[in-house]
Amino acid sequence: MTIPRDPPDPLLGLADLEPRETKVLDDISVVVPTLGRTLLDKVLASMVSGTVWPHRIILVDQSGGEEMARMLEQVEALGVRTHRVVSAPRGRSAALNLGIAEVKTRHFAVTDDDCVVAPDWLQTLRDTLLANEGAIVSGQVEDVGPEDPLTPVHRTGPEIRTRPSLIYDRMVGGNCGMPTHLFAEVGPFDEDPRLRLAEDTEYAYRTLRAGFRLVFSPDIVVWHYAWRDAGQRDRQLRGYARSHGAFYGRYLRRGDAFMALKALIHLGRASRRWLRSSLAGDENLAAHGKAYTLQLLPGIIDGMRAEERETA
């Protein structure tokens, strides 16, 4: 049974911490892509406050400034090894590919620059990786913050998936880890801008098709800080939906009939969520359903046309 946990209150920053000695896990690194959000200070502080430390924190910096370098100096002063990769290409996939290329350990974990990790996050993630050799491991993302969450549905039970699902291939991009050899075999994250907000969905599908497993454990916990206002949230949801549609369109263009059924089911579920949530007065769930109902088809067209241009 998963023990309910609450996020740290208040969220500590690096300046609130003191140097200490902590066990270092020499077989796992942590990759964090960042656009330079100020919340990164809290994210790094949560890792430094953890029950164990990684071999290195690899920060992929797309901010274009030097503030992130100064943050890493603070992290180093607190005792944790770091490595900064300056990324000229934009996009999360490009950042992940650059950061993972710097990994020297058996495993690596990934989180985002607006996700605060639980104190036992790295230990639990690494233990789950060791217990599930040859799998990508993901965990729960809970929402904290003043604004509406982007993730309206939370899972509470563990799951092991060995083949693609018609509903959802559960890989949580902001809370995951994998063996480094698996990444080498499956290949890099797709950097096509049409899939920019569905890179983890595409990677999960490709991983399962390559014969690897996806393992979800609700005991691996991070908290996503909901910093977007309603307008920003709705734009992000539309982006998620259109990117997800482009993922469907790409594989449909390649003759993947399974993807047609998957897209139809997704569209039907989104439409039902929009209708039911609107009638129930749940504006947040209705916004999710509306975004996917209206943007999946345009996204599918984007994905199919992208394949046409690539082969022209």
C-alpha positions as CSV (number, residue, x, y, z in Angstrom):
1,M,0.0,0.0,0.0
2,T,1.3,3.5,-0.9
3,I,1.7,5.8,2.1
4,P,0.2,9.2,1.4
5,R,2.8,11.9,1.5
6,D,2.6,15.7,1.5
7,P,5.1,18.0,-0.2
8,P,7.6,20.0,1.9
9,D,6.1,23.1,3.3
10,P,7.6,25.5,2.8
11,L,9.6,24.4,-0.2
12,L,13.2,24.9,0.8
13,G,15.8,26.6,-1.4
14,L,19.5,26.0,-1.7
15,A,20.3,28.9,0.6
16,D,18.3,27.1,3.4
17,L,20.6,24.1,3.4
18,E,23.9,23.2,5.2
19,P,26.7,21.0,3.9
20,R,26.4,17.4,5.1
21,E,27.6,13.9,4.3
22,T,25.2,11.6,2.6
23,K,25.4,8.2,0.9
24,V,26.2,8.5,-2.8
25,L,24.7,6.0,-5.3
26,D,27.5,5.6,-7.8
27,D,25.4,3.7,-10.3
28,I,22.8,6.4,-11.1
29,S,22.9,9.9,-12.4
30,V,20.0,12.5,-12.6
31,V,19.3,14.5,-15.7
32,V,17.4,17.7,-15.4
33,P,16.6,19.8,-18.5
34,T,15.8,23.5,-17.7
35,L,14.7,26.6,-19.5
36,G,16.0,28.6,-16.5
37,R,12.9,28.6,-14.3
38,T,13.5,30.1,-10.9
39,L,11.8,27.1,-9.3
40,L,14.9,25.1,-10.2
41,D,16.4,26.3,-7.0
42,K,13.7,24.4,-5.1
43,V,14.1,21.4,-7.3
44,L,17.8,21.1,-6.7
45,A,17.4,21.7,-3.0
46,S,14.9,18.8,-2.8
47,M,17.6,16.5,-4.4
48,V,20.3,17.7,-2.0
49,S,17.9,17.1,0.9
50,G,17.3,13.5,-0.2
51,T,18.2,10.4,1.7
52,V,20.8,9.6,-0.9
53,W,22.6,11.5,-3.6
54,P,23.2,10.6,-7.3
55,H,26.7,10.1,-8.8
56,R,26.1,13.5,-10.5
57,I,23.3,15.9,-11.3
58,I,23.5,16.7,-15.0
59,L,21.8,20.0,-15.7
60,V,21.0,20.7,-19.4
61,D,20.8,24.5,-19.5
62,Q,18.7,26.1,-22.3
63,S,18.3,29.4,-20.4
64,G,20.9,31.3,-22.4
65,G,22.3,32.9,-19.1
66,E,24.7,32.1,-16.3
67,E,22.2,31.9,-13.3
68,M,22.0,28.2,-13.6
69,A,25.8,27.8,-13.4
70,R,25.6,29.8,-10.1
71,M,23.0,27.5,-8.8
72,L,25.2,24.5,-9.5
73,E,28.0,26.1,-7.7
74,Q,25.8,26.2,-4.6
75,V,24.9,22.5,-5.1
76,E,28.6,21.6,-5.3
77,A,29.3,23.6,-2.1
78,L,26.7,21.5,-0.4
79,G,28.5,18.3,-1.4
80,V,26.7,17.0,-4.5
81,R,28.7,16.6,-7.8
82,T,27.2,18.3,-10.8
83,H,27.8,18.8,-14.5
84,R,26.3,21.5,-16.7
85,V,25.6,21.1,-20.4
86,V,24.8,24.2,-22.3
87,S,22.2,23.5,-25.0
88,A,21.8,25.7,-28.0
89,P,19.0,23.5,-29.5
90,R,15.7,24.2,-27.9
91,G,13.2,21.6,-26.8
92,R,13.0,19.0,-24.0
93,S,13.9,16.1,-26.3
94,A,17.1,17.8,-27.5
95,A,18.0,18.6,-23.9
96,L,17.4,15.1,-22.7
97,N,19.5,13.6,-25.6
98,L,22.4,16.0,-24.8
99,G,22.2,15.3,-21.0
100,I,21.9,11.5,-21.4
101,A,25.0,11.5,-23.6
102,E,26.9,12.7,-20.6
103,V,25.7,9.9,-18.3
104,K,28.6,7.6,-17.2
105,T,26.6,5.4,-14.8
106,R,24.6,2.2,-15.2
107,H,21.3,4.0,-14.7
108,F,19.9,7.5,-14.9
109,A,16.8,9.3,-13.7
110,V,15.0,12.2,-15.2
111,T,12.9,15.0,-13.7
112,D,11.9,18.5,-14.7
113,D,12.8,22.0,-13.5
114,D,9.3,22.5,-11.9
115,C,9.2,19.1,-10.1
116,V,10.2,18.8,-6.4
117,V,11.2,15.3,-5.5
118,A,10.4,13.3,-2.4
119,P,13.2,12.7,0.1
120,D,13.3,9.0,-0.8
121,W,12.7,9.6,-4.5
122,L,16.1,8.6,-5.8
123,Q,16.6,5.6,-3.5
124,T,13.1,4.2,-4.4
125,L,13.5,4.8,-8.1
126,R,16.9,3.1,-8.1
127,D,15.7,0.2,-6.0
128,T,12.8,-0.3,-8.5
129,L,15.2,-0.2,-11.4
130,L,17.3,-2.9,-9.8
131,A,14.2,-5.1,-9.2
132,N,13.1,-4.7,-12.8
133,E,16.1,-5.1,-14.9
134,G,15.6,-4.0,-18.5
135,A,12.6,-1.7,-17.9
136,I,11.8,2.0,-17.8
137,V,10.5,2.9,-14.4
138,S,8.1,5.7,-13.8
139,G,6.4,7.1,-10.7
140,Q,3.6,9.4,-9.5
141,V,3.4,13.1,-10.1
142,E,1.3,15.0,-7.6
143,D,0.3,18.6,-8.0
144,V,1.1,21.4,-5.6
145,G,0.9,25.2,-6.1
146,P,-1.6,28.0,-6.5
147,E,-2.9,27.2,-10.0
148,D,-4.9,24.5,-11.8
149,P,-3.1,21.3,-12.3
150,L,-2.1,20.0,-15.8
151,T,-2.6,16.4,-14.7
152,P,-6.2,15.7,-13.6
153,V,-6.0,12.0,-13.1
154,H,-3.7,10.2,-10.6
155,R,-2.9,6.5,-10.5
156,T,-2.6,4.7,-7.2
157,G,-1.6,1.1,-8.1
158,P,1.6,-0.4,-9.5
159,E,1.6,-1.6,-13.1
160,I,3.9,-3.5,-15.4
161,R,3.3,-3.2,-19.1
162,T,4.9,-5.4,-21.7
163,R,3.0,-4.4,-24.8
164,P,1.4,-1.2,-26.1
165,S,-2.0,-0.3,-24.7
166,L,-5.0,1.0,-26.5
167,I,-5.5,3.6,-23.7
168,Y,-2.2,4.7,-22.2
169,D,1.4,3.5,-22.2
170,R,2.4,4.8,-18.8
171,M,5.8,6.5,-18.9
172,V,5.9,9.7,-16.8
173,G,8.5,11.9,-18.4
174,G,9.0,14.2,-15.4
175,N,9.6,11.2,-13.0
176,C,11.3,8.3,-14.7
177,G,14.5,6.3,-14.9
178,M,16.1,3.6,-17.1
179,P,19.2,1.6,-17.7
180,T,21.7,3.5,-19.8
181,H,22.0,0.4,-22.2
182,L,18.2,0.5,-22.8
183,F,18.4,4.1,-24.0
184,A,21.3,3.1,-26.3
185,E,19.2,0.3,-27.8
186,V,15.9,2.2,-28.1
187,G,17.5,5.3,-29.4
188,P,17.2,9.1,-28.6
189,F,14.1,11.0,-27.9
190,D,12.4,12.3,-31.0
191,E,13.3,16.0,-31.5
192,D,10.6,16.8,-34.1
193,P,8.9,20.0,-32.9
194,R,5.5,18.6,-33.8
195,L,6.0,16.0,-31.1
196,R,7.6,18.4,-28.6
197,L,5.0,17.8,-25.8
198,A,4.5,14.1,-26.5
199,E,8.1,12.9,-26.5
200,D,7.6,10.6,-23.5
201,T,4.5,9.1,-25.1
202,E,6.3,8.3,-28.3
203,Y,9.3,7.0,-26.4
204,A,7.1,4.7,-24.3
205,Y,5.5,3.2,-27.5
206,R,8.9,2.7,-29.1
207,T,10.3,1.1,-26.0
208,L,7.4,-1.5,-25.8
209,R,7.7,-2.3,-29.5
210,A,11.4,-2.9,-28.9
211,G,10.6,-5.6,-26.4
212,F,11.3,-3.7,-23.1
213,R,8.9,-3.1,-20.2
214,L,7.4,-0.1,-18.6
215,V,7.0,-0.3,-14.8
216,F,5.0,2.2,-12.9
217,S,5.3,2.5,-9.1
218,P,3.2,5.0,-7.1
219,D,5.9,4.9,-4.4
220,I,8.3,7.0,-6.6
221,V,6.9,10.5,-6.0
222,V,7.6,14.0,-7.3
223,W,5.4,17.1,-6.9
224,H,4.8,19.2,-9.9
225,Y,4.4,22.9,-9.1
226,A,1.3,24.2,-10.9
227,W,2.6,27.7,-11.7
228,R,0.5,28.4,-14.9
229,D,-2.6,30.5,-14.8
230,A,-5.8,29.3,-16.5
231,G,-4.9,30.8,-19.9
232,Q,-1.4,29.3,-19.8
233,R,-2.7,26.0,-18.7
234,D,-5.2,25.9,-21.6
235,R,-2.5,26.7,-24.1
236,Q,-0.3,24.0,-22.7
237,L,-3.2,21.5,-22.9
238,R,-3.8,22.4,-26.5
239,G,-0.1,21.8,-27.1
240,Y,-0.2,18.4,-25.4
241,A,-3.2,17.4,-27.4
242,R,-1.8,18.5,-30.8
243,S,1.6,16.9,-30.1
244,H,-0.2,13.7,-29.1
245,G,-2.1,13.7,-32.3
246,A,1.1,14.2,-34.3
247,F,2.5,11.1,-32.6
248,Y,-0.6,9.2,-33.8
249,G,-0.3,10.7,-37.3
250,R,3.4,9.8,-37.6
251,Y,2.7,6.1,-37.0
252,L,-0.5,6.1,-39.1
253,R,1.5,7.3,-42.0
254,R,3.9,4.4,-41.5
255,G,1.0,1.9,-41.8
256,D,0.5,1.2,-38.1
257,A,-3.2,0.1,-37.9
258,F,-3.0,-0.3,-34.2
259,M,-2.6,3.5,-33.9
260,A,-5.9,4.2,-35.7
261,L,-7.8,2.3,-33.0
262,K,-5.7,3.9,-30.3
263,A,-6.5,7.4,-31.7
264,L,-10.2,6.7,-32.0
265,I,-10.5,5.5,-28.4
266,H,-8.5,8.5,-27.2
267,L,-10.8,10.9,-29.1
268,G,-13.9,9.1,-27.7
269,R,-12.6,9.3,-24.1
270,A,-11.7,12.9,-24.4
271,S,-15.2,13.8,-25.8
272,R,-16.9,12.0,-23.0
273,R,-14.7,13.7,-20.4
274,W,-15.5,17.1,-21.9
275,L,-19.2,16.4,-21.8
276,R,-19.4,14.8,-18.4
277,S,-17.1,17.4,-16.7
278,S,-19.0,20.3,-18.2
279,L,-22.3,19.0,-16.9
280,A,-20.7,18.4,-13.5
281,G,-19.2,21.9,-13.4
282,D,-15.6,20.6,-13.2
283,E,-13.8,23.3,-15.3
284,N,-10.4,21.7,-15.0
285,L,-11.4,18.3,-16.3
286,A,-13.6,19.9,-18.9
287,A,-10.6,21.9,-20.2
288,H,-8.6,18.7,-20.6
289,G,-11.4,17.0,-22.5
290,K,-12.0,20.0,-24.7
291,A,-8.4,20.4,-25.6
292,Y,-8.0,16.8,-26.7
293,T,-11.3,16.7,-28.5
294,L,-10.5,19.7,-30.6
295,Q,-6.8,19.3,-31.2
296,L,-6.2,15.5,-31.7
297,L,-7.3,15.5,-35.3
298,P,-5.3,18.6,-36.4
299,G,-2.3,17.0,-34.7
300,I,-2.8,13.8,-36.6
301,I,-2.8,15.7,-39.8
302,D,0.4,17.4,-38.7
303,G,2.0,14.1,-38.1
304,M,1.0,12.6,-41.4
305,R,2.1,15.6,-43.3
306,A,5.4,15.7,-41.5
307,E,6.1,12.2,-42.8
308,E,5.3,13.3,-46.3
309,R,7.8,16.2,-46.1
310,E,10.5,13.9,-44.7
311,T,10.1,11.4,-47.6
312,A,9.7,14.0,-50.4
